[in-house]
Amino acid sequence: MDPCPFVRILVGNLAVKSPASSRPASFSGKVHPSTSPLFCKIQLKGVDSDSLSCTNVASVPLISDSDPHPRSLAATFDFSKPKIIKASKKALVRITVYKGPATPSCIFTSPKLIGKISIPVDLTLAESRPCTFHNGWLPLSKNNNQAQTQFLHLTVRAEPDPRFVFRFDGEPECSPQVFQIKGDVKQPVFTCKFSFRDKNPAHFPSPNANHSAERKGWSITVHDLSGSPVAAASMATPFVPSPGSQRVSRSNPGAWLIIRPDGDGTWKPWGRLEAWREPNNSNAVGYRFEILPATAVPVTLAGSSISSQHGGKFTIDATSSVTPVNTPRGSWDLGSGSGSSSDFGLEPNLFFNKGFVMSATVDGEGKCSRPEVEVGVQHVTCTEDAAAFVALAAALDLSMDACKLFSQKLRKELRQ
């Protein structure tokens, strides 16, 4: 089955220059020093989507006339075919520039509005080829005195980003089928088998036992339609409560190994997913995913948190400043190899060097969780590639259960 069409908008190469940003003789750097930094909100208007997911905040360097503008990516927006149709030609990228400090929570503290710029984008044009809607300088305000006008440099680009879409037909612990989706058409491609590696009853609590026992030995294997195993996720570190609490702590997270067949009935590790319950009575589950290359040290590709109450989305995006990563090792400038890396000055990475990699939905507590997985076509060259991402999505979904408070009772499929 063919992949689903997606379009990705990329915004970057931001910089501001104004009469006040001329370089003093004592300054030798390329960005003018300023006690009041500039930053902007980047919003997508005219689309039927969550307003929060369509808003980004980015810093904007203040440069002098003789300095080249920086080359960096500030925001991306992704659209499936139905959203492309709804947006039609009404979509706008709006950049609102402020002067003043911004807190990490993106709540502005007494900012001063510098100006706004809107760039129309026609998403239908980018379904088959990359399109640049703007690349250059624009005035931030209408000022008859050109010498006092501030200018913003930006690049707004859109490009096709086709993806394979997979959907679980049930909760992972119920050993569901997995379908590939394209529009209204779906076809089965995988089956999942949830199991416990160690079935010794002494290692698992009875339904009436104390629920503070560790959660361990969970495993889910992905099979192709012939019944051959093509990927698996297996608990490598038990999920246990920290001393004196009912929570899995970040200092002692549970962990999964994502493994792939290596021939002759053996398996090789492909990735490692860690998960824990965030502190301070938070209902969020934190996670960190590492790729495990055979000849190099592990590399963190994603790390953030998901609300256990409301759910959310896990994303691996090999594009600079896109994937949420809370560790220094994860702050790579990973490039998009689909044509945008040269536009935004991004360097390719050895493992995933072509923009969007994958995403997986996670439903909140009390809902029937049927993860939907999107995988960029450039990262799937065989069945095992797709299956590995499906196994990772299943492991993340199961981690939401494994990280429940140990005073809570798990559903019967997760108890042995």
PyMOL commands that set and color helices and strands:
alter all, ss='L'
color gray80, all
select helices_A, chain A and resi 19-21+81-87+123-126+146-148+172-174+201-203+328-330+341-344+377-379+383-402+412-414
alter helices_A, ss='H'
color red, helices_A
select strands_A, chain A and resi 6-17+38-45+55-60+73-80+92-99+112-120+131-139+151-160+163-168+177-182+185-196+218-223+229-237+254-261+267-277+284-291+299-307+311-318+355-363+372-376
alter strands_A, ss='S'
color yellow, strands_A
deselect
rebuild
show_as cartoon
